[in-house]
Each structure stands twice: as C-alpha cells, then as structure tokens.
Amino acid sequence: MQAQIKSWGNSQGIRIPKEILQEANFNINDYIDVKVQNGMIMLCKPVRHKTLEERAAKYGGKLELSGEFDKGEPVGREIW
C-alpha cells in the first residue's frame, strides 16, 4: 500500500487507513514511538507498565502484603 506525504500546518503527515490501524492494534489518540532505522520509519506501541490498580485487579482487588515469605536457605555469608 502506498501513501503520500502532505503538508499539515508547519509539519508533514500521512493518513493511515483504518484497516491498517486495526491490524496493528492502534487506536485513535494512542501514543506511539517513532523510530528511524536503516532508512525506514517504524511506528511502535510503547511498552506500558500496569498500574498498581491493574495488578491488584488480577487478585480480586486485594494485594496480600502481610505475612512471612520463605526465601529459602541462606546463600554465601548471609545470616538470617
């Protein structure tokens, strides 16, 4: 598929067809990383880390942070 670079205010832009955005799983107003490598322009979704709320939702909204944890036997000169 080809696209044409056009003026857009003081910048330039291209229009990306809806089908291509859907195939790449991009949505309107998404932020993307733009990279240039070997003469190619690449549009990538940035890696987004989950929020604490999103992580807690995985456990029914509750994070059990109390209690003891078994870290195994001491290694090297550790003293427990």
Secondary structure as GFF3:
##gff-version 3
##sequence-region A 1 80
A	DSSP	beta_strand	6	8	.	.	.	ID=ss1
A	DSSP	beta_strand	11	13	.	.	.	ID=ss2
A	DSSP	alpha_helix	18	23	.	.	.	ID=ss3
A	DSSP	beta_strand	33	37	.	.	.	ID=ss4
A	DSSP	beta_strand	40	44	.	.	.	ID=ss5
A	DSSP	alpha_helix	52	57	.	.	.	ID=ss6
###
